[in-house]
Amino acid sequence: MGSNLRKSLALSCLVAMLPAVAACTGAKENKPAESSASPKAAESAKPVDLNSKFDPPVTVTTVRGNVPDWFFPGETMDKNAIYEGYERDLGVKIKNNWVVDNKEYDSKLKISIASNDLPDFFKVSAADLTQLVESDMVMDLTEAYQKYTTDQTKKLLTSDGGKQMNSATFNGKLMAIPQTNSPFNAAEFVWLRKDWLKEMNLPEPKTMQDLLKISEAFAARDSGGKGKVFGLGMDKDILKTPIGFMNGYHAYPGQWLKDSSGKLAYGSIQPEVKTALKQLQELYKAGQIDPESAVNDNAKLIEQVSNNRVGMMFGAFWYSAVMQDAVVKDKKVTQDWGVYLIPSIDSKPAMTQVSASVGSYYVINKKAKNPEAVFKLLNQWVGVLTGGLPKDGEPRAVYSFGKELKDTGKEVWAVNPFVALLQDLYIQGGEHIAKAVKTKDPSAIEWSGDLKNRYEQLKKFEAGDTSFWLQSKIAGEGGSFAGMYEYFKQNRYHFDEFYGAGTPAMVERGDLLKTKEQELFTKIIIGSVSIDEFDKFVAEWKKLGGDKITEEVNAWYSKMK
């Protein structure tokens, strides 16, 4: 899968969650450690009415990056229905100290930080967060978070077990609220021709050894004159970092892992990676991987799928969307693909690697007079997301749809000044959608426009509309959502232990080291260099900056414990 296509599809999936994002369930709340809080947060031990409206209204200031497409005619970032909704419903007036084009936001913010001219609350990058905390410019939110957030908000923010919230914790103090996202959507699966398994009397894969046998068998198939069949489909981008295959060998390229001493070590230089690379090299030598993979893009791989020349691939939950036109021809489904969890090479369950890294955070100025008002904005946003899909015309629909109070396709929700995104929406989809189709009872997913839409598409597919085949493999019975739910139940998500901003050595040497890594992986797999080159690479990686990066990562890790 080409990197640009991966990014665009991932973004489209994220946007599809909104505005009807879901409530989070089943996660244990991970509370930040106790510490001294802001005077405002601790001024009273009395219970706080989180649903009360400020009367008279209070004003909180912020700064914004602007995207013109968010707004309806006549509206601006300073005057719009969403800001008016917060004043109407909460008694909180939002004042923008400045508004710039979204592309200029980070540079403008750096100027404000340098001049210590900051609003009450604002969005920051991971790097800027570290600077603000070290400069003692933002508020310790530890007690304020416990006091001023609703149970709904706490649930949403910690549905990954609290990992993203932990990334905003410095020396035991919660210094920001992360703009949460879904780490689980990065999970990979084995996409496999079930019809070929049945035809060749092969068992469904339960181990990596099963997959290797399947690959060998598939590579011996006759494509009917379309060209040689390959047991494992790969393209030039997958060759650079074959994540799904390596995860089956307990190898986690690109991640930082805890080693036996409790310190962090870089996943790509571990012996498990060498083992997985050696196996891929053997598959390539045996003709089970296309010899042109190192130059083929994803479109070429999907062309091979269409021509019955590939029967197995590793890919993300949305991979059927890429295969739709290759599988459905003349409105007929011509291939039967199954979606399987990554199997293991041994008795230890394989895990799929994901990351809790966060791109943006919200901070509150240490000088802010009304931090509770900022938390009310967050609670209101979460309440809309988790309180059920806003109906057209309902006042609360303004936070999702803007002044039209109905879905017009605009990303109006982004006008909200404090946004947390769903973490486990598609895990919930895996638990409920297929069941809803069976029982014809979608009540468990009514709160989510995204899940409800997928349910409706599944019904259309069952009625014969093959344009929704892709959805049957995502949200249908045995699809990738069900797989995401199984990974979750079995605790098989492998999180990157490093989720901070890039360290100085990473910034300076990271791109060079990553390029060398990807070039080596490709060369080993296609056999242009010996597997022993891996050991030379490890030594070179350390000398060229890897040891310094490891030192800096562990310095960060010691502060985060």
C-alpha positions as CSV (number, residue, x, y, z in Angstrom):
1,M,0.0,0.0,0.0
2,G,1.5,3.3,-1.1
3,S,2.3,5.7,1.8
4,N,0.1,8.5,0.4
5,L,-2.8,6.2,-0.1
6,R,-2.4,4.8,3.4
7,K,-2.5,8.3,4.8
8,S,-5.5,9.5,2.8
9,L,-7.5,6.4,3.7
10,A,-6.6,6.7,7.4
11,L,-7.7,10.3,7.4
12,S,-10.9,9.6,5.6
13,C,-11.7,6.9,8.2
14,L,-11.0,9.5,11.0
15,V,-13.2,12.1,9.3
16,A,-15.9,9.4,8.9
17,M,-16.2,9.1,12.6
18,L,-17.4,12.7,12.9
19,P,-19.6,14.4,13.7
20,A,-21.4,11.3,15.1
21,V,-18.5,9.9,17.1
22,A,-19.1,7.3,19.7
23,A,-19.0,6.7,23.4
24,C,-16.1,4.6,24.8
25,T,-16.7,1.5,26.7
26,G,-14.9,-1.2,28.6
27,A,-11.7,0.8,29.4
28,K,-10.2,1.1,32.8
29,E,-9.8,4.7,33.9
30,N,-6.2,5.7,34.3
31,K,-6.1,8.6,36.8
32,P,-3.1,10.8,36.8
33,A,-1.1,10.9,40.0
34,E,-2.0,13.3,42.8
35,S,-0.2,16.6,42.8
36,S,-0.7,20.2,43.7
37,A,-3.3,21.8,41.4
38,S,-4.0,25.3,40.3
39,P,-5.5,27.5,43.0
40,K,-8.7,27.8,41.0
41,A,-9.2,24.1,40.7
42,A,-8.7,23.5,44.4
43,E,-10.4,26.6,45.8
44,S,-13.4,24.6,47.1
45,A,-14.1,21.1,48.2
46,K,-17.8,21.4,47.5
47,P,-19.3,19.2,44.7
48,V,-19.2,20.9,41.3
49,D,-22.3,21.1,39.2
50,L,-20.8,20.1,35.8
51,N,-24.0,20.9,34.0
52,S,-24.5,24.4,35.3
53,K,-24.5,27.5,33.1
54,F,-22.4,30.6,34.0
55,D,-24.7,33.5,34.8
56,P,-23.4,36.0,34.1
57,P,-21.4,34.6,31.2
58,V,-17.6,34.3,31.5
59,T,-15.1,34.9,28.7
60,V,-12.3,32.6,27.8
61,T,-9.6,33.4,25.2
62,T,-8.0,31.1,22.7
63,V,-6.1,31.3,19.3
64,R,-7.1,29.4,16.2
65,G,-6.0,28.1,12.8
66,N,-8.6,28.8,10.2
67,V,-9.9,26.7,7.3
68,P,-12.4,28.6,5.2
69,D,-14.2,25.5,4.0
70,W,-15.4,24.9,7.6
71,F,-17.8,27.8,7.5
72,F,-21.2,28.6,6.0
73,P,-21.6,32.0,4.1
74,G,-21.5,34.9,6.5
75,E,-19.7,33.0,9.3
76,T,-16.1,33.4,10.5
77,M,-14.0,31.9,13.2
78,D,-14.9,34.9,15.4
79,K,-18.6,34.7,14.7
80,N,-20.3,31.4,14.1
81,A,-23.1,29.2,15.3
82,I,-20.9,26.9,17.3
83,Y,-19.3,29.7,19.4
84,E,-22.8,31.1,19.9
85,G,-24.0,27.7,21.0
86,Y,-21.4,27.5,23.8
87,E,-22.5,30.9,25.1
88,R,-26.2,30.0,24.8
89,D,-25.8,26.6,26.5
90,L,-22.9,27.1,28.9
91,G,-22.6,30.8,29.4
92,V,-19.1,30.6,28.1
93,K,-18.0,33.3,25.6
94,I,-15.1,32.3,23.4
95,K,-12.8,35.1,22.2
96,N,-10.0,34.5,19.7
97,N,-7.0,36.6,20.4
98,W,-5.8,35.9,16.9
99,V,-6.8,33.8,13.9
100,V,-4.5,32.8,11.1
101,D,-4.6,30.4,8.2
102,N,-4.3,26.8,9.6
103,K,-0.9,26.3,7.8
104,E,0.5,29.3,9.7
105,Y,-0.8,28.3,13.1
106,D,2.3,26.6,14.5
107,S,4.7,29.4,13.5
108,K,2.3,32.1,14.9
109,L,2.0,30.2,18.1
110,K,5.7,30.0,18.6
111,I,5.9,33.8,18.4
112,S,3.2,34.0,21.1
113,I,5.1,31.6,23.3
114,A,8.3,33.5,22.9
115,S,6.6,36.8,23.9
116,N,4.6,35.1,26.6
117,D,1.4,36.5,25.1
118,L,-0.8,33.5,25.5
119,P,-4.6,33.0,25.7
120,D,-6.5,31.1,28.4
121,F,-6.3,27.8,26.5
122,F,-5.0,26.7,23.2
123,K,-3.8,23.7,21.0
124,V,-0.1,22.9,20.9
125,S,2.1,20.3,19.3
126,A,4.0,17.7,21.3
127,A,7.2,19.7,20.9
128,D,5.6,22.9,22.0
129,L,4.0,21.2,25.0
130,T,7.4,20.1,26.3
131,Q,8.7,23.6,26.0
132,L,5.7,25.1,27.7
133,V,5.9,22.7,30.6
134,E,9.7,23.2,31.1
135,S,9.1,27.0,31.0
136,D,6.3,26.7,33.7
137,M,3.8,28.5,31.4
138,V,0.9,26.1,31.6
139,M,-1.4,24.9,34.4
140,D,-1.1,21.7,36.2
141,L,-4.5,20.1,35.4
142,T,-4.2,17.0,37.7
143,E,-6.9,18.0,40.2
144,A,-8.9,20.2,37.8
145,Y,-9.3,17.2,35.4
146,Q,-10.7,15.0,38.2
147,K,-12.9,17.8,39.5
148,Y,-14.3,19.4,36.3
149,T,-14.6,16.5,33.8
150,T,-17.7,14.3,33.5
151,D,-17.6,10.6,33.7
152,Q,-18.3,10.6,30.0
153,T,-15.3,12.7,29.3
154,K,-13.0,10.6,31.4
155,K,-14.3,7.4,29.7
156,L,-13.6,8.9,26.2
157,L,-10.2,10.1,27.1
158,T,-9.0,6.8,28.6
159,S,-10.6,4.2,26.4
160,D,-7.1,3.1,25.2
161,G,-6.3,2.3,28.8
162,G,-5.1,5.8,29.5
163,K,-2.0,5.7,27.2
164,Q,-2.7,8.9,25.4
165,M,-3.5,10.7,28.6
166,N,-0.2,9.4,30.0
167,S,1.6,11.2,27.2
168,A,0.4,14.5,28.7
169,T,1.8,13.6,32.1
170,F,5.1,15.1,33.3
171,N,6.7,13.9,36.5
172,G,3.3,12.7,37.7
173,K,1.4,15.8,36.8
174,L,-1.2,16.1,34.1
175,M,-0.2,19.2,32.1
176,A,-2.5,18.9,29.0
177,I,-5.4,17.1,27.5
178,P,-4.5,15.2,24.4
179,Q,-6.5,15.5,21.2
180,T,-7.2,11.8,21.3
181,N,-7.4,9.6,18.3
182,S,-7.8,5.9,17.6
183,P,-4.6,3.9,18.0
184,F,-6.5,0.7,17.2
185,N,-7.2,1.7,13.6
186,A,-3.6,0.9,12.7
187,A,-4.1,-2.9,13.4
188,E,-3.1,-5.2,10.5
189,F,-4.8,-8.4,9.4
190,V,-4.1,-11.3,7.0
191,W,-6.3,-10.9,3.9
192,L,-6.7,-14.3,2.4
193,R,-8.6,-16.0,-0.5
194,K,-11.0,-18.3,1.3
195,D,-12.3,-19.8,-1.9
196,W,-8.8,-21.0,-2.8
197,L,-8.4,-22.6,0.7
198,K,-11.6,-24.6,0.1
199,E,-10.6,-25.5,-3.4
200,M,-7.2,-26.7,-2.3
201,N,-8.4,-28.3,0.9
202,L,-6.2,-26.1,3.1
203,P,-7.0,-25.2,6.7
204,E,-7.6,-21.7,7.8
205,P,-4.4,-20.2,9.2
206,K,-3.9,-20.6,12.9
207,T,-0.1,-20.3,12.9
208,M,2.6,-18.6,10.8
209,Q,3.6,-22.1,9.7
210,D,0.1,-22.5,8.3
211,L,0.5,-19.2,6.4
212,L,3.9,-20.4,5.0
213,K,2.2,-23.6,3.7
214,I,-0.6,-21.6,2.2
215,S,1.8,-19.3,0.5
216,E,3.6,-22.3,-1.0
217,A,0.4,-23.9,-2.2
218,F,-1.0,-20.7,-3.7
219,A,2.2,-20.0,-5.6
220,A,1.7,-23.3,-7.5
221,R,-1.8,-22.3,-8.7
222,D,-2.7,-21.8,-12.3
223,S,-4.0,-18.2,-13.0
224,G,-5.7,-19.2,-16.2
225,G,-3.1,-17.6,-18.4
226,K,-2.9,-14.3,-16.5
227,G,0.7,-14.9,-15.3
228,K,2.4,-16.6,-12.4
229,V,0.6,-16.7,-9.1
230,F,2.4,-15.4,-6.0
231,G,1.7,-16.7,-2.5
232,L,2.2,-13.5,-0.7
233,G,1.4,-10.2,-2.3
234,M,3.7,-7.3,-1.6
235,D,4.6,-3.9,-3.1
236,K,7.7,-1.6,-2.8
237,D,6.3,0.2,0.3
238,I,5.4,-3.0,2.1
239,L,8.9,-4.4,1.4
240,K,10.4,-1.4,3.2
241,T,8.6,-2.3,6.4
242,P,6.6,-5.5,6.3
243,I,4.9,-4.8,9.6
244,G,2.1,-7.4,9.6
245,F,4.3,-10.3,8.6
246,M,7.0,-9.3,11.2
247,N,4.4,-9.0,13.9
248,G,3.8,-12.8,13.5
249,Y,7.4,-13.2,14.6
250,H,7.0,-10.9,17.6
251,A,9.1,-8.3,15.7
252,Y,7.9,-4.7,15.9
253,P,9.8,-2.5,13.4
254,G,9.8,1.2,14.1
255,Q,8.6,0.8,17.7
256,W,10.4,1.3,21.0
257,L,10.1,-1.7,23.2
258,K,10.9,-2.5,26.8
259,D,14.0,-4.7,27.0
260,S,14.9,-7.2,29.8
261,S,16.4,-4.4,31.9
262,G,13.3,-2.3,31.7
263,K,14.8,0.3,29.4
264,L,13.6,1.1,25.9
265,A,15.2,-0.4,22.8
266,Y,14.5,0.2,19.1
267,G,12.4,-2.6,17.6
268,S,13.9,-2.6,14.1
269,I,17.3,-3.8,15.4
270,Q,16.1,-6.7,17.4
271,P,16.9,-10.4,16.5
272,E,13.2,-11.1,15.8
273,V,13.3,-8.7,12.9
274,K,16.3,-10.6,11.4
275,T,14.4,-13.9,11.7
276,A,11.4,-12.5,9.9
277,L,13.5,-11.0,7.2
278,K,15.3,-14.3,6.6
279,Q,11.9,-16.0,6.2
280,L,10.8,-13.4,3.7
281,Q,14.0,-13.8,1.8
282,E,13.3,-17.5,1.5
283,L,9.8,-16.9,0.2
284,Y,11.2,-14.5,-2.4
285,K,13.9,-17.1,-3.5
286,A,11.2,-19.7,-3.8
287,G,9.2,-17.5,-6.2
288,Q,6.3,-16.9,-3.7
289,I,6.8,-13.1,-3.8
290,D,6.8,-11.2,-7.1
291,P,10.4,-10.4,-8.2
292,E,9.1,-7.0,-9.4
293,S,7.8,-6.2,-5.9
294,A,10.6,-3.8,-5.2
295,V,9.5,-1.5,-8.1
296,N,5.7,-2.2,-8.1
297,D,3.4,0.3,-6.5
298,N,0.1,-0.7,-4.8
299,A,-1.9,-0.3,-8.1
300,K,0.2,-3.1,-9.6
301,L,-0.4,-5.3,-6.6
302,I,-4.2,-4.7,-6.9
303,E,-4.0,-5.5,-10.6
304,Q,-2.5,-8.9,-9.7
305,V,-5.4,-9.4,-7.3
306,S,-7.8,-8.7,-10.1
307,N,-6.1,-11.2,-12.3
308,N,-6.1,-14.0,-9.7
309,R,-2.4,-13.8,-9.3
310,V,-2.3,-13.0,-5.5
311,G,-4.2,-14.8,-2.8
312,M,-2.7,-13.5,0.5
313,M,-1.7,-10.0,1.8
314,F,-1.2,-8.2,5.0
315,G,-3.2,-5.0,5.4
316,A,-5.2,-2.6,7.5
317,F,-8.9,-2.9,8.3
318,W,-9.9,-0.8,5.3
319,Y,-8.0,-2.9,2.7
320,S,-11.2,-4.2,1.1
321,A,-11.9,-0.6,-0.1
322,V,-8.7,-0.8,-2.1
323,M,-9.7,-4.2,-3.5
324,Q,-13.4,-3.4,-4.3
325,D,-13.0,-2.9,-8.1
326,A,-10.6,-5.9,-8.4
327,V,-13.1,-8.2,-6.7
328,V,-16.4,-6.9,-7.9
329,K,-16.8,-7.1,-11.7
330,D,-20.0,-6.4,-13.7
331,K,-21.7,-6.1,-10.3
332,K,-20.7,-9.6,-9.4
333,V,-18.4,-10.7,-6.5
334,T,-15.8,-12.8,-8.2
335,Q,-13.5,-13.7,-5.2
336,D,-14.1,-14.7,-1.6
337,W,-11.7,-13.0,0.8
338,G,-11.4,-13.8,4.5
339,V,-9.9,-11.5,7.2
340,Y,-7.8,-13.2,9.9
341,L,-5.9,-12.1,12.9
342,I,-2.1,-12.3,12.5
343,P,-1.0,-15.8,13.6
344,S,2.1,-16.5,15.6
345,I,5.3,-18.4,14.8
346,D,5.2,-20.0,18.3
347,S,2.9,-20.6,21.2
348,K,3.0,-17.0,22.3
349,P,0.0,-15.0,20.7
350,A,1.0,-12.6,18.0
351,M,0.2,-8.9,18.6
352,T,-0.5,-6.2,16.1
353,Q,1.6,-3.0,16.6
354,V,-0.1,0.4,17.2
355,S,1.0,3.7,18.7
356,A,-0.5,6.0,21.3
357,S,1.5,9.0,20.0
358,V,-0.5,12.2,19.9
359,G,-0.1,15.0,17.4
360,S,-1.8,17.8,19.4
361,Y,-2.7,18.7,22.9
362,Y,-4.8,21.4,24.7
363,V,-3.2,23.4,27.5
364,I,-4.5,26.0,29.9
365,N,-2.5,29.1,30.6
366,K,-1.2,29.1,34.2
367,K,-2.7,32.6,34.5
368,A,-6.2,31.6,33.3
369,K,-8.9,32.8,35.7
370,N,-11.6,30.2,34.7
371,P,-10.1,26.8,33.9
372,E,-13.5,25.2,34.8
373,A,-15.0,27.0,31.9
374,V,-12.5,25.4,29.5
375,F,-13.4,22.0,30.8
376,K,-17.1,22.8,30.3
377,L,-16.3,23.2,26.6
378,L,-14.7,19.8,26.5
379,N,-17.6,18.2,28.4
380,Q,-20.1,19.7,26.1
381,W,-18.3,18.4,23.0
382,V,-18.0,14.9,24.5
383,G,-21.6,15.0,25.6
384,V,-22.8,15.6,22.1
385,L,-20.6,12.7,20.8
386,T,-21.7,10.2,23.4
387,G,-25.3,11.3,24.0
388,G,-26.6,10.0,20.7
389,L,-26.6,11.1,17.1
390,P,-28.0,14.7,17.0
391,K,-31.2,14.9,15.1
392,D,-31.7,17.5,12.4
393,G,-33.0,20.7,13.9
394,E,-32.0,19.8,17.5
395,P,-30.1,22.7,19.2
396,R,-27.2,20.5,20.2
397,A,-26.7,19.5,16.5
398,V,-25.0,22.9,16.1
399,Y,-21.8,21.4,17.5
400,S,-21.6,18.8,14.8
401,F,-23.4,20.5,11.8
402,G,-23.2,24.2,12.4
403,K,-26.0,26.7,11.8
404,E,-27.7,24.4,9.3
405,L,-28.4,21.9,12.1
406,K,-28.0,19.1,9.6
407,D,-25.3,17.2,7.8
408,T,-24.2,19.1,4.7
409,G,-20.9,17.3,4.2
410,K,-18.9,20.2,5.7
411,E,-16.4,19.5,8.5
412,V,-18.1,22.1,10.7
413,W,-17.3,20.1,13.8
414,A,-13.7,21.3,13.5
415,V,-14.8,24.9,14.5
416,N,-15.2,23.5,18.1
417,P,-12.2,24.9,20.0
418,F,-11.6,21.8,22.1
419,V,-11.9,18.5,20.4
420,A,-11.2,14.9,21.5
421,L,-11.6,12.2,18.9
422,L,-12.9,8.6,19.3
423,Q,-10.4,5.9,20.2
424,D,-12.5,2.7,20.1
425,L,-15.4,3.4,17.7
426,Y,-14.5,0.5,15.4
427,I,-13.9,-1.9,18.2
428,Q,-17.4,-1.2,19.2
429,G,-18.5,-1.6,15.6
430,G,-16.9,-5.1,15.7
431,E,-18.9,-5.9,18.8
432,H,-22.3,-4.7,17.6
433,I,-22.8,-4.2,13.8
434,A,-22.8,-7.7,12.5
435,K,-25.0,-8.7,15.5
436,A,-27.4,-5.8,14.6
437,V,-27.7,-7.1,11.1
438,K,-28.5,-10.6,12.3
439,T,-31.1,-9.4,14.8
440,K,-32.4,-6.5,12.7
441,D,-32.0,-4.4,15.9
442,P,-29.5,-1.5,15.5
443,S,-30.3,0.1,18.9
444,A,-26.8,-0.6,20.2
445,I,-25.3,1.6,17.4
446,E,-27.9,4.3,17.1
447,W,-25.6,6.8,18.8
448,S,-23.1,6.7,15.9
449,G,-23.8,8.0,12.5
450,D,-20.7,6.1,11.2
451,L,-21.7,2.7,12.6
452,K,-25.3,3.2,11.6
453,N,-24.3,4.0,8.1
454,R,-22.2,0.9,7.8
455,Y,-25.1,-1.1,9.2
456,E,-27.4,0.3,6.4
457,Q,-24.7,-0.5,3.8
458,L,-24.5,-4.1,5.0
459,K,-28.3,-4.5,4.7
460,K,-28.0,-3.2,1.1
461,F,-25.2,-5.7,0.4
462,E,-27.3,-8.5,1.7
463,A,-30.1,-7.3,-0.6
464,G,-27.8,-7.7,-3.6
465,D,-26.0,-4.3,-3.9
466,T,-22.5,-5.5,-4.6
467,S,-21.1,-1.9,-4.5
468,F,-21.0,-2.5,-0.7
469,W,-18.8,-5.6,-0.8
470,L,-16.0,-3.7,0.8
471,Q,-18.2,-3.0,3.8
472,S,-19.1,-6.6,4.2
473,K,-15.4,-7.3,4.8
474,I,-15.0,-4.4,7.2
475,A,-18.2,-4.3,9.3
476,G,-19.8,-7.6,8.4
477,E,-19.6,-11.0,10.2
478,G,-15.9,-12.1,10.4
479,G,-14.8,-8.7,9.0
480,S,-11.9,-6.5,10.1
481,F,-14.0,-4.7,12.7
482,A,-14.7,-8.0,14.4
483,G,-11.0,-8.7,14.2
484,M,-10.3,-5.4,15.9
485,Y,-12.7,-6.4,18.7
486,E,-11.0,-9.8,19.0
487,Y,-7.5,-8.2,19.2
488,F,-9.0,-5.9,22.0
489,K,-10.6,-8.7,24.0
490,Q,-7.4,-10.8,23.7
491,N,-5.2,-7.8,24.6
492,R,-3.2,-8.2,21.4
493,Y,-2.4,-4.6,20.6
494,H,1.3,-3.9,20.9
495,F,1.8,-0.3,21.8
496,D,5.0,1.7,21.0
497,E,6.5,2.7,24.4
498,F,7.7,6.0,23.1
499,Y,5.1,8.6,22.3
500,G,6.8,11.9,23.0
501,A,8.0,14.6,20.6
502,G,11.0,13.8,18.5
503,T,14.3,14.0,20.5
504,P,17.1,16.2,19.2
505,A,19.0,13.3,17.8
506,M,15.9,11.9,16.2
507,V,15.3,15.2,14.4
508,E,18.9,15.3,13.2
509,R,19.5,11.7,12.3
510,G,16.1,10.0,12.2
511,D,15.4,10.3,8.5
512,L,18.8,9.1,7.5
513,L,18.6,6.0,9.8
514,K,15.0,5.2,8.6
515,T,16.1,5.4,5.0
516,K,19.0,3.0,5.6
517,E,16.7,0.7,7.5
518,Q,14.1,0.5,4.7
519,E,16.7,0.1,2.0
520,L,18.3,-2.8,3.9
521,F,15.0,-4.5,4.6
522,T,14.2,-4.4,0.9
523,K,17.6,-5.6,-0.2
524,I,17.6,-8.6,2.3
525,I,14.1,-9.7,1.2
526,I,14.9,-9.6,-2.5
527,G,18.2,-11.3,-1.9
528,S,20.5,-8.6,-3.2
529,V,22.5,-8.8,0.1
530,S,23.0,-11.5,2.7
531,I,20.9,-11.8,5.8
532,D,24.2,-11.2,7.7
533,E,24.1,-7.6,6.5
534,F,21.5,-7.1,9.2
535,D,24.1,-7.4,12.0
536,K,26.3,-4.8,10.2
537,F,23.3,-2.5,9.9
538,V,22.7,-2.7,13.6
539,A,26.2,-1.7,14.4
540,E,26.1,1.1,11.9
541,W,22.7,2.3,13.2
542,K,24.2,2.6,16.7
543,K,27.2,4.5,15.5
544,L,25.3,6.9,13.2
545,G,23.1,8.2,15.9
546,G,21.1,5.3,17.2
547,D,22.9,5.1,20.5
548,K,22.3,8.8,21.1
549,I,18.6,8.5,20.2
550,T,18.3,5.5,22.5
551,E,19.9,7.6,25.3
552,E,17.5,10.5,24.7
553,V,14.4,8.2,24.5
554,N,15.3,6.6,27.8
555,A,15.8,10.0,29.4
556,W,12.3,10.9,28.3
557,Y,11.0,7.5,29.5
558,S,12.5,8.0,33.0
559,K,10.5,11.3,33.3
560,M,7.3,9.6,32.2
561,K,7.3,6.8,34.7
